């Protein structure tokens, strides 16, 4: 990859400033005084200013009309409307200079929101909880988006300055310290990034670079035009920025099916290829994963190492939806697609990845997905909860509020020992009841628009709660989402945490060493809700699952005893309700 085009570059005697502003006639960089930039080819404005060092703050003035932040600012100490601060990324003293990451088969992911992970809501405060993750058996911490957003509270998907970690959580060196401390403990750290839209407040690109956008729209704003060379470079360089300067072990690309085509698949390929070059250059394991509602199996390859155009895995919404319907009987929204036989859908997800592999989706009003059974089980990140599936409910209520604990524990026992990559949402390991409702910090007309838009978007859940729905703009809504770490000491939480830790210890000992080259097998479920599945593992053994996902005892078959028992009790006359049995051999 060529040298970074966007953002300031420190030199031996100053700083070179660059801004791509094809619609601007004149650009100044504002330091102690305005300094004119020189217009070059293809809309680039540049200037080298001697004596400007790390720590200096600056903005750009466009055509003597408007002052704007650098879209590739490394840090915004005074939020998105203030000046950027020049950061010397080479100045940080990393302790884990020999860290190269972990192979993908090791991954057990916990998704977390920095602002609500602790009461303090900072990068530094997260460090104090890393030992808990390691002791639980977590190997990868995945952070929700950090790109600078307007205000002090946000999920992170309204970022507008994609290179700047939000100052609400701390400074760049604080984020690097978090990553460094995680690596010291053997934890991978991944970051959620958003390339399908910019947030609604604080983005000025349309004023001086209108060709950044197309006439198309995503559910969240104007679509980005990745057919334009500079626009595509902006995203690719951003991905490398997080991987190189902050040493993230991987990225999760948000809702890539909402990247407007043409150009979306080209961008995905180019990001993967660039990350692969970095991995080859540094000898690091770099893991790229997707959220993709289109279920495109053709862009997944768990074994492509280093990446060279494809992605390690995809968040498997199908897996979640089928389990949610089985446990709660929900029918609204996208759950309508899993009503016929949710246990059969679970079997299909276990045996071949996606539930929808080209079939008609009632909710989406068309065909969805591609055949996926040929892929490694590790190409699918499976979960029972995540920020979307909790937060895209009117109250942001967790599964604990809707399902019987026996059901949840059976589902966790399947999730954490199956060959797919398991993911938990922060606090799920002890059965946290903290909600995660949508929250943000906008003002004026935009705040009112967000309130109204949220009600339209989630009408299928809002109608169940009427006036109980929390106001996304109220600081108390964010406060309600903060994890209560003392909750772990309650008897039910201690029991759940012990279960998760025991399951993950078995996963580490019995499953992970066999995951490389594992392939999908078969899975079947009957009307009695008895689920059977098996996989051929990389060492030639067969991993077998027998689970009674019903409220009554179910008869078993002779083959249910094959292999060495690694979880569950020896089967007697019948299989007890909501019991799970794993064997290998």
Buried (B, 14 or more C-beta within 10 A) or exposed (E): BEEBBBBBBBEEEBBBBBBBBBBBEBBBBBBEEBBEBEBEEEBBBBBBBEEBEBEBBBBBBBBEEEBBBBBBBBBBEEBBBBBBBBBEBEEBEEEBEEBEBBEBBBBBBBBBBBBBBBEBBBBBBBBEBBEBBBEBBBBBBBBBBBBBBBBBBBBBBBBBBBBBBBBBBBBBBBBBBBBBBBBEBEBBBBBBBBBBBBBBBBBBBEBBBEBBBBEEEBEBBBBBBBBBEBBBBBBBBBBBBBBBBBBBBBBBBBBBBBBBEEBBBBBBBBBBBBBBBBBBEBEBBBBBBBBBBBBBBEBBBBBBBBBBBBBBBBBBBBBBBBBBBBBBEBEEBBBBBBEEBBBBBBBBBBBBBBBBBEEEBEBBEEEBBBBBBEBBBBBBBBBBBBBBBBBBBBBBBBBBEBBEEEBBBBBBBBBBBBBBBBBBBBBBBBBBBBBBBBBBBBEEEBBEEBBEBBEEBBEBBBEEEEEEBBBBBEEEBBEBBBBBBEBBEBEEBEEBBEBBBBBBEBBBEBBBEBBBBBBBBEBBBEEBBBBBBBBBBBEEBBBBBBBBBBEEBBEBEEEBBEBEBBBBEEBEEEBEBBBBBBBBE
